[in-house]
């Protein structure tokens, strides 16, 4: 009798605990939804983990202007460069998960970091929530005026003189660095890699002769090409760009079929950010990317916006991880 009564008492207590937990969870969800209806309540900080002046920074600033207009709230861009995007990414990871601190990143820090870092300090899929993949620009190989002026001539000379040429990139372990190493692997040439802290620093080195070539995004490289200061030798795309119709694809220039690389950009928030807030940010981002003014601005920068949802964007990033993992293994690239 006592055991049965004791069991009933425990059952009642357990039922009460479950009910209380359900009420608590329900209350938390309602609180998050209520908070989301007032989001944003203060200035949004958009952290760009690369220096000012590069393709990611240019895109981020255009995006920030549009997001500010759609949400009727100030959005400031904060460049936190270093460690191939890890420094800025970590700052966002450690920030309050309320949607007021966002990460505007690239494949380098969103998809490649965990695959390449010897001692990764974050796991993107665990530590962040994707808002959207917002678009990007095709990768190009560029040379200064003193270097060979065709991709074939560059590769032929590099093969004949394995220590003669150097190429600049925005940093060790970045998507652009990996793209160039993949190209060199497939072409059979050797060109020394010189990493810089962003495209903004790699360009002066190219023009000053510290490097003979450079890997960059089309949108960032186009002004130098159009101004005659440097020449884009090839674009890593399956077709030529309408903004640079004189530039051949890698396949046309060297006969490497299927060589495509797009420096894409994405927006993410810290893990734990309420879904209602993520949905607001995603809907606002979709509006920003459909704005004709922004679309035209991006077109002039050879950047193309992309439609996505938080779910489809996350799947895209997973696919990119799977696509580049074998390349990383073949090249043996790793970052400290």
C-alpha positions in Angstrom: 0.0 0.0 0.0 2.8 2.3 0.9 4.7 1.5 -2.2 1.7 2.1 -4.4 1.0 5.4 -2.7 4.6 6.4 -3.0 4.6 5.5 -6.7 1.4 7.6 -7.2 3.0 10.5 -5.4 6.1 10.2 -7.6 4.0 10.0 -10.7 2.1 13.1 -9.7 5.3 14.9 -9.1 6.7 13.8 -12.4 3.5 14.9 -14.2 3.7 18.2 -12.4 7.3 18.6 -13.4 6.6 17.8 -17.1 3.7 20.2 -17.1 5.8 22.9 -15.5 8.6 22.3 -18.1 6.1 22.5 -20.9 4.7 25.7 -19.6 8.2 27.1 -19.2 9.2 26.1 -22.8 5.9 27.5 -24.1 6.5 30.7 -22.2 10.1 30.9 -23.5 8.9 30.4 -27.1 6.2 33.0 -26.6 8.7 35.4 -25.2 11.0 34.9 -28.2 8.2 35.5 -30.6 7.2 38.6 -28.7 10.8 39.8 -28.7 11.0 39.1 -32.5 8.0 41.3 -33.2 10.1 44.2 -31.9 13.3 43.2 -33.7 15.5 45.0 -34.3 15.6 47.1 -31.2 19.1 48.6 -31.7 21.8 49.1 -34.3 22.8 45.9 -36.1 26.5 45.2 -36.4 27.5 43.4 -39.6 31.0 41.9 -39.0 33.1 41.4 -42.1 36.1 39.1 -41.3 38.2 40.5 -44.0 39.8 44.0 -44.6 38.0 46.9 -46.3 38.3 47.2 -50.0 38.0 43.6 -51.0 35.0 42.0 -52.8 33.4 40.7 -49.6 33.6 44.1 -48.0 32.2 45.8 -51.1 29.2 43.5 -51.2 28.7 43.7 -47.4 28.4 47.5 -47.5 25.8 47.4 -50.3 23.9 44.8 -48.4 24.1 46.8 -45.1 22.5 49.8 -46.8 19.6 47.8 -48.1 19.1 45.9 -44.8 19.0 49.2 -42.9 16.4 50.5 -45.2 14.2 47.4 -45.1 14.4 47.0 -41.3 14.3 50.8 -40.6 17.3 50.4 -38.3 21.0 51.4 -38.6 23.4 48.7 -39.8 27.1 49.3 -39.4 29.9 47.3 -41.1 32.7 46.3 -38.8 35.8 44.9 -40.4 37.5 42.3 -38.1 40.2 40.8 -40.4 42.7 38.1 -39.6 43.3 34.3 -39.5 41.5 33.7 -42.9 38.3 35.1 -41.4 38.4 33.2 -38.1 38.9 36.3 -35.9 35.7 38.0 -37.0 33.8 34.7 -37.1 34.8 34.0 -33.5 33.6 37.5 -32.4 30.2 36.8 -33.9 30.1 33.3 -32.3 30.7 34.8 -28.9 28.2 37.6 -29.3 24.6 37.7 -27.8 22.4 35.5 -30.0 19.7 38.1 -30.5 20.2 39.0 -34.2 21.9 42.3 -33.6 25.4 40.9 -34.5 25.7 39.2 -37.8 28.5 37.7 -39.9 29.0 38.5 -43.6 31.3 35.8 -44.7 32.5 33.8 -47.6 33.2 30.1 -48.4 36.6 30.6 -46.7 35.2 31.0 -43.1 31.7 29.5 -43.6 32.6 26.3 -45.4 36.3 25.7 -45.5 37.6 26.7 -42.1 36.7 23.4 -40.3 38.2 21.4 -43.2 41.5 23.3 -43.3 42.2 24.4 -39.7 44.7 22.3 -37.8 43.0 23.4 -34.5 39.6 24.8 -35.4 38.2 27.2 -32.9 34.6 27.0 -34.2 32.4 24.6 -36.1 30.2 26.6 -38.4 27.3 24.1 -38.5 27.2 24.0 -34.7 28.1 27.5 -33.8 26.2 29.5 -36.3 22.7 29.7 -37.9 22.6 30.6 -41.5 20.4 33.5 -42.6 21.1 33.3 -46.4 23.6 32.8 -49.1 23.5 36.1 -50.9 25.5 35.6 -54.0 29.0 36.2 -55.2 31.5 36.6 -58.0 33.5 34.2 -60.2 37.2 33.7 -59.4 39.8 35.1 -61.9 43.5 34.9 -62.4 45.2 38.2 -63.0 48.7 39.3 -64.0 50.6 42.6 -64.0 51.7 44.3 -67.2 55.3 42.8 -66.9 54.1 39.2 -66.7 52.9 36.9 -69.5 49.7 38.2 -70.9 48.0 34.9 -71.6 47.3 32.1 -69.2 49.0 29.5 -71.4 52.1 31.6 -71.6 52.1 32.0 -67.9 51.8 28.3 -67.3 54.3 27.4 -69.9 56.9 29.7 -68.4 56.1 28.6 -64.9 56.7 25.0 -65.9 60.0 26.0 -67.4 61.0 28.1 -64.4 59.4 26.6 -61.3 60.8 29.3 -59.0 60.2 32.4 -61.1 56.6 33.3 -60.5 54.6 34.3 -57.4 50.9 34.8 -56.9 49.1 36.9 -54.3 45.9 35.9 -52.5 43.7 37.5 -49.7 45.2 35.0 -47.2 46.3 31.5 -46.3 43.4 29.1 -46.5 40.9 31.4 -48.1 38.6 30.2 -50.9 40.7 32.1 -53.4 43.9 30.5 -52.2 42.3 27.1 -52.5 40.9 27.8 -55.9 44.4 28.8 -57.2 46.0 25.8 -55.7 43.4 23.6 -57.3 44.2 25.2 -60.6 47.9 24.7 -60.2 47.3 21.1 -59.3 45.3 20.5 -62.5 47.6 22.5 -64.7 50.8 20.9 -63.4 52.6 24.3 -62.8 54.3 25.6 -59.7 53.8 29.2 -58.6 54.8 30.3 -55.1 51.9 31.5 -52.9 52.3 34.9 -51.2 49.4 35.5 -48.7 48.2 39.0 -47.8 45.6 40.2 -45.4 42.9 40.7 -48.0 42.6 41.6 -51.7 43.1 45.3 -50.8 46.7 44.5 -49.8 47.4 41.9 -52.6 46.6 44.4 -55.4 49.3 46.9 -54.6 51.8 44.0 -54.4 50.8 42.9 -57.9 51.0 46.3 -59.3 54.3 47.0 -57.5 55.9 43.8 -58.8 56.2 41.9 -55.5 54.0 39.3 -57.2 53.6 38.6 -60.9 50.0 37.2 -60.6 47.1 37.3 -58.3 43.9 35.3 -57.7 40.8 37.5 -57.0 37.1 37.8 -57.6 36.0 39.2 -60.9 34.1 42.1 -59.2 37.2 43.2 -57.4 39.7 42.6 -60.3 37.6 44.3 -63.0 38.6 47.9 -62.3 42.3 47.1 -62.8 41.6 45.2 -65.9 39.4 47.9 -67.4 41.9 50.6 -66.5 44.8 48.7 -68.1 46.8 48.5 -64.9 46.7 44.7 -64.9 45.1 42.0 -67.1 42.7 39.2 -66.2 44.0 36.1 -67.9 41.0 33.8 -67.3 37.8 33.4 -65.4 36.9 30.3 -63.5 33.4 29.9 -65.0 31.7 27.8 -67.6 31.0 30.9 -69.8 32.5 34.3 -70.3 31.2 37.3 -68.3 29.2 40.0 -70.1 31.2 42.5 -68.1 34.5 41.2 -69.4 33.7 39.5 -72.8 37.4 39.6 -73.8 38.4 37.4 -70.9 38.4 33.7 -71.7 37.3 30.9 -69.4 40.0 28.6 -67.9 38.8 25.9 -70.3 39.2 28.2 -73.3 42.6 29.5 -72.2 44.2 26.2 -71.1 41.8 23.4 -71.9 40.9 22.5 -68.3 37.3 21.5 -68.5 34.8 22.0 -65.7 37.0 24.4 -63.8 34.5 26.6 -61.9 34.9 28.6 -58.7 32.6 31.3 -57.4 33.5 33.3 -54.3 30.1 33.3 -52.7 29.0 35.3 -49.7 26.7 34.4 -46.9 25.0 35.9 -43.8 25.0 34.1 -40.5 24.0 34.7 -36.8 25.3 33.0 -33.6 23.7 29.6 -32.8 20.8 30.0 -30.5 19.4 33.1 -32.3 15.6 32.7 -32.1 14.1 31.3 -35.3 11.6 34.1 -35.4 14.5 36.6 -35.6 16.3 34.5 -38.3 13.0 34.5 -40.3 12.8 38.3 -40.1 16.4 38.7 -41.2 15.9 36.2 -44.0 12.8 37.9 -45.3 14.5 41.3 -45.1 17.5 39.9 -47.0 15.3 38.5 -49.7 13.8 42.0 -50.2 17.3 43.6 -50.2 18.5 41.2 -53.0 15.4 42.0 -55.1 16.0 45.7 -55.1 16.7 46.8 -58.7 19.2 49.4 -57.5 21.2 46.9 -55.5 21.0 44.3 -58.4 22.4 46.9 -60.8 25.2 47.9 -58.3 26.2 44.3 -57.9 26.1 43.7 -61.6 28.6 46.5 -62.1 30.8 44.8 -59.6 30.3 41.5 -61.5 28.4 40.1 -58.5 25.2 38.2 -58.8 22.6 37.9 -56.0 21.2 34.5 -55.0 17.8 33.5 -53.7 17.8 31.3 -50.7 16.1 30.4 -47.4 17.9 29.6 -44.2 17.3 26.0 -44.8 18.4 25.9 -48.5 21.5 28.1 -47.7 22.6 25.7 -45.0 22.3 22.8 -47.4 24.3 24.7 -50.0 27.1 25.2 -47.4 27.1 21.5 -46.6 27.3 20.7 -50.3 30.3 23.1 -50.6 32.0 21.4 -47.7 31.6 18.1 -49.5 32.7 19.5 -52.8 36.0 21.0 -51.6 37.0 18.4 -49.1 38.7 16.2 -51.7 40.5 19.2 -53.1 41.8 20.1 -49.7 43.0 16.5 -49.2 44.8 16.5 -52.6 46.5 19.8 -52.1 47.3 19.2 -48.4 46.4 22.7 -47.5 46.1 23.5 -43.8 46.0 26.6 -41.7 47.2 27.2 -38.2 
